[in-house]
């Protein structure tokens, strides 16, 4: 039986590159021979499938309406990559009840042993859906960009996760920067602000430069690792996959899901 690790790719605001990073990170891990399940948790506004050119017949709505178990909505989109879609244009998925959210996590648990990695792409913001999915992850990866609004909103997300779900550790991805050095400087500034007010640990996970190759790939909804695997952005994503994989083998599974159940089971 495989030991899966669940990571969430999340942010305080939209437009920071979550979906692009999720899809390409999944491909980078898959190219290393790892089996990956993407859970597109941007519920009702899911679009990871577009990067893989796949038309999905079933989504989470079918599960919530008890039309299919979660195992039947898993779609293979690439070698070693499967996808669960949150569905397109489904307003009902924006405000799930506690029991519906818990049912989804139970469903993910039931199939997790089939994969090395589960990557959850959350909605932007601090809705209860976002907080809940992040709480269920072994590792919460928060994307920040040089945009000041990204700083403020990501700080708010971390603060709420710490207050409500007692999360003490977060990994930071610096995206849409001009260079690795700008990414490092961005992390240092963000860490300084967070540590002034919150007792949490921040891990500098990765810097992803926003190069012209990535812009062109995003405009055509293509995977940068396929379109230009030697671009700076591709190399940054590949290095992140290497670091995550190395840490997984060194440390095993993180504490996320066990802590999650202690904190939220029975809380409506």
C-alpha positions in Angstrom: 0.0 0.0 0.0 1.3 3.4 -0.9 1.8 6.2 1.6 0.2 9.2 0.1 1.0 12.8 1.0 -1.6 15.5 0.5 -0.6 19.1 -0.2 -2.8 22.1 -0.8 -1.9 24.9 -3.3 -3.7 27.9 -1.9 -3.7 31.7 -1.8 -5.4 34.7 -0.2 -6.4 36.2 -3.6 -7.0 35.1 -7.1 -4.7 35.6 -10.1 -1.6 34.4 -8.4 -1.1 31.2 -10.6 -2.5 28.5 -8.4 -4.0 26.4 -11.2 -1.0 26.8 -13.5 1.3 25.7 -10.7 -0.9 22.8 -9.6 -1.1 21.3 -13.1 2.6 21.7 -13.8 3.7 20.5 -10.4 1.6 17.3 -11.0 3.3 16.8 -14.3 6.7 17.3 -12.8 6.0 14.7 -10.1 4.5 12.3 -12.7 7.6 12.6 -14.8 9.5 11.3 -11.8 7.4 8.2 -11.8 5.1 9.4 -9.0 1.4 8.8 -9.2 -0.6 12.0 -8.6 -4.3 12.7 -8.0 -5.3 16.4 -8.5 -8.3 17.4 -6.5 -9.6 20.6 -8.2 -11.0 22.2 -5.1 -12.0 25.5 -6.8 -15.5 24.2 -6.3 -17.9 25.3 -9.0 -15.2 27.1 -10.9 -12.8 24.3 -11.6 -10.5 24.6 -14.6 -7.5 22.3 -14.1 -8.9 20.0 -16.8 -8.3 22.7 -19.4 -4.6 22.3 -19.1 -4.8 18.6 -19.9 -7.3 19.1 -22.8 -9.8 16.7 -21.1 -13.6 16.9 -21.1 -14.9 15.4 -17.8 -18.2 13.6 -17.8 -18.6 13.6 -14.0 -17.7 16.0 -11.2 -18.1 16.4 -7.5 -21.7 17.5 -8.0 -22.4 13.8 -9.0 -20.9 12.7 -5.7 -22.8 15.3 -3.6 -26.1 14.4 -5.3 -25.3 10.7 -4.5 -25.2 9.8 -8.2 -21.8 8.3 -8.0 -19.1 7.4 -5.5 -15.9 9.5 -5.6 -14.0 6.7 -7.2 -16.2 6.9 -10.3 -15.5 10.6 -11.0 -11.7 10.1 -11.0 -10.4 10.7 -14.6 -7.0 9.8 -15.9 -5.7 12.9 -17.7 -2.1 12.0 -18.3 0.3 9.2 -17.5 0.5 8.9 -13.7 -2.0 11.8 -13.3 -5.6 11.6 -12.3 -8.1 14.4 -11.7 -11.2 15.0 -9.6 -13.0 18.1 -10.9 -15.0 20.5 -8.8 -17.1 21.3 -11.8 -17.7 24.4 -14.0 -20.3 27.0 -13.2 -21.9 25.2 -10.3 -22.9 27.8 -7.7 -24.2 25.2 -5.3 -20.6 24.0 -4.7 -19.5 27.4 -3.4 -21.3 26.9 -0.1 -21.1 23.3 1.0 -22.3 22.3 4.4 -20.0 20.9 7.1 -21.3 17.4 6.4 -20.8 17.7 2.6 -17.2 18.9 3.1 -16.5 16.1 5.5 -18.0 13.6 3.0 -15.6 14.8 0.4 -12.6 14.4 2.7 -13.8 10.9 3.6 -14.0 10.1 -0.1 -10.5 11.3 -0.7 -9.2 9.2 2.3 -10.9 6.2 0.8 -8.9 6.3 -2.4 -5.7 8.0 -1.2 -3.7 4.8 -0.9 -3.7 4.5 -4.7 -1.5 7.6 -5.1 1.8 8.9 -4.0 0.5 12.5 -4.0 -2.8 14.3 -3.7 -2.6 17.9 -4.8 -5.5 20.1 -3.9 -6.0 23.3 -5.8 -8.2 25.5 -3.6 -10.4 28.5 -4.4 -8.7 31.8 -3.6 -9.7 33.6 -0.4 -10.8 32.6 3.1 -14.1 30.9 2.6 -15.0 27.9 4.8 -14.5 25.6 1.9 -10.9 26.9 1.5 -10.1 26.7 5.2 -11.5 23.2 5.5 -9.6 21.8 2.5 -6.3 23.4 3.7 -6.9 21.9 7.2 -7.2 18.4 5.6 -3.8 18.7 3.9 -0.5 17.3 5.2 1.2 20.5 3.9 -0.3 23.9 3.2 1.5 25.7 0.3 0.6 29.4 0.2 1.4 31.3 -3.0 2.4 34.9 -2.6 3.4 37.4 -5.4 4.9 40.9 -5.3 1.4 42.4 -5.4 0.8 44.0 -2.0 -2.8 42.6 -2.0 -1.3 39.1 -2.1 0.7 39.9 1.0 -2.3 41.1 2.9 -4.7 38.4 1.8 -2.2 35.5 2.3 -1.5 36.8 5.8 -5.2 36.8 6.5 -5.4 33.2 5.3 -2.5 32.0 7.5 -4.0 33.9 10.5 -7.4 32.1 10.1 -5.8 28.7 9.6 -3.8 29.2 12.7 -6.7 30.5 14.8 -9.4 28.1 13.7 -7.5 24.9 12.8 -4.3 25.4 14.9 -2.0 25.1 11.9 1.5 26.1 12.9 3.5 25.5 9.7 3.1 26.7 6.2 5.2 26.4 3.1 5.5 29.6 0.9 5.8 29.7 -2.9 7.0 33.0 -4.3 5.4 33.2 -7.8 5.4 35.8 -10.6 8.7 37.2 -9.6 11.5 38.4 -12.0 14.3 36.3 -10.5 15.1 33.8 -7.8 16.7 36.6 -5.8 13.4 38.7 -6.0 11.6 35.6 -4.8 13.9 35.2 -1.8 13.5 38.9 -0.9 9.8 38.6 -1.2 9.8 35.6 1.2 12.0 37.4 3.7 9.7 40.5 3.8 6.6 38.3 4.2 8.1 36.2 6.9 9.1 39.4 8.8 5.5 40.7 8.7 4.0 37.3 9.7 6.4 36.7 12.6 5.5 40.1 14.1 2.0 39.0 14.8 1.7 35.2 14.5 3.4 32.3 16.2 3.7 30.1 13.1 6.6 28.6 11.1 7.1 29.5 7.4 9.1 27.3 5.1 10.5 28.8 1.9 9.5 26.2 -0.6 10.1 27.6 -4.1 10.5 30.6 -6.4 8.8 30.5 -9.8 9.9 33.2 -12.2 7.2 34.7 -14.4 9.1 34.5 -17.7 7.8 35.1 -21.2 7.5 31.3 -21.9 5.1 30.9 -19.0 3.0 33.8 -20.1 2.6 32.3 -23.6 1.9 28.8 -22.2 -0.8 30.2 -19.9 -2.4 32.2 -22.7 -2.9 29.0 -24.7 -3.8 26.9 -21.6 -0.7 24.7 -22.1 1.6 23.1 -19.6 4.9 25.0 -19.5 6.8 21.8 -18.7 5.7 20.4 -22.0 5.9 23.6 -24.1 9.3 24.8 -22.8 10.9 22.5 -20.2 14.1 24.5 -20.1 12.5 27.8 -19.3 13.2 29.4 -16.0 9.7 28.8 -14.8 9.9 25.2 -15.8 13.2 24.7 -13.9 11.6 26.3 -10.8 8.7 24.0 -10.9 10.9 21.0 -11.4 13.1 22.0 -8.5 10.0 22.3 -6.3 8.9 18.8 -7.3 12.4 17.5 -6.5 12.4 19.2 -3.1 8.9 17.9 -2.2 9.7 14.4 -3.3 13.0 14.4 -1.3 11.3 15.6 1.8 8.5 13.1 1.5 11.1 10.2 1.5 13.0 11.7 4.3 10.1 12.6 6.6 7.2 10.4 5.5 3.7 11.8 5.8 3.2 15.1 7.5 0.8 15.5 10.4 -1.9 17.4 8.6 -4.8 14.9 8.3 -4.5 13.5 11.9 -4.4 17.0 13.3 -7.3 17.8 11.0 -9.6 15.2 12.5 -8.7 16.1 16.0 -9.6 19.7 15.3 -12.8 19.5 13.2 -14.7 16.2 13.7 -17.8 17.1 15.4 -17.5 20.8 14.8 -20.4 22.1 12.7 
